[in-house]
Amino acid sequence: MKHLPLLLLLPFAMLGCTSPQHADGDGGWTPLLNGQDLTGWHTSPGGSWEVVDGAIIGKSPKSEKRHGLLISDQAYSDFEATLQFNVTSGDSGFYFRATPVNHVVGIKGFQVEVDSSLETGGLYETLGRAWVVKTDPQKMKDIYTPGEWTDLKIRAVGKDVTVWINGTQTAQLTDDPGATEGHFALQLHGGDTMHVSFRNLRIREIK
């Protein structure tokens, strides 16, 4: 081989330099919102959901007492997930490891708080312990501006959960007794004028 011309050796050298992530293509990430329709999701009564310019828009009037939900068809256990949200008005949330129930709120389990206040990025357990982790308001003033597109990342592995808003950690649980499997859901809070947008939700399951 040492006598082969350099041009013949280049393809072999390039193959040897390919990184696992590049070879993987998407790095194991799977989009859960396709930006075109609500495939892979179903709704519960209360409010409305539609796709506009690649984002999912949720709306409901103050007179609506039910929590309108957009729920993933599939349940998940251990994962990393990223998405972007924009709260125009109201109190929303990103549910994970949650279970639909026959109740006015429609679901039981964890949510990352998503609203126009500095509580955004905290962890709340609906039909359970209520607030589990509250955010630091001073920290949130520096990293979160309501009404703008905001990055959310969550990692849930076993009984450990970590949340980041715009790249800054805002909540963490270690050895928590909460559920370790369930559905994702986007929330329209009942009794509030709701207008919230979500886009670019993707997940990487951790086996």
N, C-alpha and C positions, 0 to 999 in steps of 0.2 A: 504493500500500500504506500510505502514512503516514496515510491517513484511516480505515483499518479500526479498529474498536473493539478495545480492549486484549484482551478475551477471545478474539477470533479470532486474535490474534497469539501467544498463549501456546503452543498446540500446536507452532508452528514453532520457537519459542524452545527448547522442551523437546527437540525432535529435534536441534537444533544442539548441545545440551549433553551428549548421550549419549557416554560414554567408550567407547573401543574395547574395554576389558576387559568392561564391562557388556554391550555389544552382542554380544560373543563368547559370553557366558553362562558357560562353564566356564573361560575363559582358556586353552584348549588342553589342559587336564588331562583324563586318561582314567583311571578307576578300573580296577585290575587284579584286585582282590579284590571280589567282589560282596556278601560278607557272608552269603550264603545257601548256596552250594555251591562246588565246586572247578572250575567251568567256566573253561576257558582254561588249565588246569594239568594236569599228569600226575605220577604218583609213580614213584620208583624203589624197589626192594625195601629194606626196613629201616624199622621204626617204623610209626607210623600218623598220619594227618592227618584232622581233622574240623572242621566249623564249629559253634561254640557261641556263641550270643549275639552274632553278627556278627563274631566273631574266628576265625581259623584256629589250631587248637591242634595242636601236634605232640608226640608222646610216643614214647619207646622205652626199653626196659630196658637196664641195664648189660651184660647178656649178649649184646645185639645188637652184632655187630662191624661190620656194614655202616653206611655213612652214609646214612640215609634222607633222601630229597630230595623236595621238591615243586617241579617245574620248569615254567616258563612254556612254553606251546606255541609262542609266537612269540619270535623273536630280535629284538634291538634294537641300535642303534649309538649315536648321540648322544642324550642325554636328561638331564632332571632327574627325580628320583623322590623321593617322600616316603612314609614309613610310620611306624607305631608298633609297638614290640615290648615284650614283658614276659617276662623269663627267670625262671622259678620254680626251675629247676635245670638244670645242664648247660652244654654248649658248643655254641653255634649260630652261624649266619652268614647274611648276606644276599648271595648271589652275583649278579654282573652280568657281562655279556660273557663268559659261561662256556659250556663245551661238554660235554655228557654223554659219558662214556667207559666202556668195559668194564673197570672197576677197582673194588676194594672201596670206594673213596671215591665212585665214580660220576660224578665231574665234574672238569673241569680249568678253572682260571681264577681270576679275582679274587673275593674276598669281603670285605665289611665285617664285622669280627669283632663278634659279638653273644653275650655270655655274662655271667656274674655277676662277672667280674673287671674291673679297671681297664684291661685290654687292649681292652675294647669301644670301637669307633670306629676301630680300626686297620685297615690293609689287608694282606691275606694272599693269596698266590697259590698255590692248591692245585695239586699236581703241577707246580710251577714253582719260583719263587724263595723260597717260604715267606714269612716276614715281609718286606714291602716298606716299610711305614711302621708303626712302633710309636707308641702314644700316650704322652703325658706323664702319668704317674700322679698328680702333684700337681694338674694341671688337671682330670683326670677325677674326683678326689675331690670337687671343687666342683660338677660338673655332672651326675654320674651316680649314681643310687641303684638298685642291683640289686633286682629284685622289684617295681618300679613301671613303669607305662607310660612309655615313653621315645620321644622324637621322633628319627627319623633322616632326614637329607636327603643326597642324593648328586647330584652333577653330573658327567657324563662327556661331554666334547666333544673329539673327536679323540684326542690322546694326553695330554690333561690331565684329571685326576680330583680332585675335592674332596669331602670328607665332613664333615658337621656332626652332632653329637649335642646335642639340646636347644638348638639355635641357636648352638652354639660349634664352630668349626672344629677337627677332631681329626686330620685327615690330608689331605695334598695331594701330588699327583704332577704333574710338568711334563715334557712330551716323553718320556713313559714308553714303553718298547718292548713293553708288553703288548698283548693282543688289543683290538681296537676294535669288535668286534661279538660278540654271543652272547646267551644266555638269562639270565633271572633264575632264581634258585632259593632256596628256604628249606631250611636244613640241620638234621638231627638227627645229632649226632656219634656215631659208633660207639664202643662201649666205655664209654659214659657214661649215667647215668640222666637222661633228657631230658624236660623239660616246658617248652615255650616257646610263646608266643602272638604272633601278628601280626595287624594290622588296618590299614584305611585306606591300603592301598598304592595309589598313583596315579602316573602318569607323564606327562610332557610331552616329546614328542619334539622334537628340535632339528634342523631340516633345513638 
